[in-house]
Every structure is written in C-alpha cells, then in structure tokens.
Amino acid sequence: MQIIKIRIANLRPHPCQDEIFGDLSAGEYAALKQDIRLHGIRQPIEVTSEGIIVDGHHRVRALREQGIEEVDAIVVEGDTEVRFATANLARRHADPVTKARSIQHLAKIESRRTGIRIDLHENGPFRERLASLLGNTSGRTIDRYLQLLRLEREIQDAVSSGQLPMTKALKIESLPKADRKAIVERLKKKEPPRKVVEDYLRLPQVEEEVLPEDRYRELCQFFEASLDDLALHTQLIVGSADTKTPAPQLLARAAAFCAQMQHLELQVQGGTM
C-alpha cells in the first residue's frame, strides 16, 4: 500500500472512537508522546479517502499537540468500519474492556451485513474469527470479556485504566445490587478502585483463572507504586527477599523480562495507537 503525507488539520476521528476506545491513561499517553518525540511515527496511520481516521487516533492527537502538521498515512478502502474495529481488537496491548466493546461492535456489523442476529456466546464461524483476531484465544476468554460489558461504566473505566484487574471486576456481578451501587458511588468519588472492590468481596470465593495480561498489569502497577521507595532503601532490604528461588537468579530473570517488555512496549506505543 502506498504511504502518503496528509495534513493533520484535514483529519477527523472515527465516529465510534470515543464510544469504543476513549482515551489512553495519562501514563500511557505520556509514554506515547515521549516515544514520538524521540523516534517519530513508527508506523503510518490509516485513514479513509474522506480523512476519517481508522487507526492512529492517539498518534494524531500527540502530533497535533506537538505542532506537527503532517503525518504518514495509508488510505484504506472497502468496509472501513470493520477495519476500524478489527485493527483495534487485534492490538496486543488493548485493555479487556476495549476488546469487549470491539467484539460487540463487530457483532453488530455482522448482524447488519447478514440479517442474522449474532449470538456471541454460541460457537460458530464468527466466534472462531474473533478467537483468531484475539490470538487464538479460548471461547471462555471471549465470554469473560463480554461479561465486563454487563458491569457499570465506572467499573469498566477502572478496568480500562488499569486500576482494577479484570479478575476482580468480574466478581462484582455476583454481588448484591446494593453493594454494586455502593461501589459505583465510591468510584465516582475517585476512591482507589481496587481497594473499593476488595472491601465488598468479603466472602471466600474460588479464584478464577488469572489472564497473563492481568498479571502484567498488576506487575506494572506494583512498579509504579513501589520502585522509588525500594530504590531509596536498597541497603536496608538487600538479603531480605526470602524467596524459593535465590534472589540474584530471580532478579536476573526479572531484568531480562523487563528489558524485553520495554523494547516491545516502545514498538507498540510508537507504532499501533
């Protein structure tokens, strides 16, 4: 496909952008802007011939704020509504709520196209295509994504922003209505989502499978909250890890993982938002 230069002033957001995806968190957006400042745009955005952005809303916003007037773009034809949803659904870093809304949006498009109501909980060709777009994920995982859409918007937003793990959010659905209402009211007051939800998950429950993206999100949240404090007290804490794996070996593995993830995250944030 041909890459062209296009004026940012002539671009418009896709009408479904805010409904399905909304904004990045402050931290993610700051990282994206920094990467663009250092490396520029790693991958062209995608637009329609009318200047509607199909893929690249956050990159365009970052460029506009930096006073840049043009961006590399690919003009896409055909069913751009499907392209818009699938491009975002296929993103490795997309949060669970974004994936759920993309799945729902694609189902609506498919129903309009075929005239047949799509039941996302039934196995079939459409569900198989979704599983492929999500990296050959299981049908159970698709169901878990869709379960998020039955929760209140405030809870969905907490999951999207990384402040509430998906595994804990899914347990809210089984709580009494009064507890759910109380959770929402406290979230509206900007109380920490994880702490709020844990206050209401009182009864022992069987832990559901923890998705890798949930574990990664929790790891990043721990780093954000604790790295500075740990760095200030290295001499006091050294030798106190008390893990089954010797601390030097464990830290070496952690350092290799973090270096790999930093490289991949910079690629993703600079090239696919």
ABEGO torsion letter per residue (X at the ends): XBBBBBBAAABBBBAAAAAAAEBBBAAAAAAAAAAAAAAEBABBBBBBAAGBBABGAAAAAAAAAAGBABBBBBBBBEBAAAAAAAAAAABAABBAAAAAAAAAAAAAAAAAAAGBBBBAABBEAAAAAAAAAAGGBBAAAAAAAAAAAABBAAAAAAAAAGABBAAAAAAAAABBAAAAAAAAAAAAAGBBAAAAAAAABABBBBBBBBBAAAAAAAAAAAAAAAAAAAAAAAAAABGAAGBABBAAAAAAAAAAAAAAAAAAAAAAAAAAX
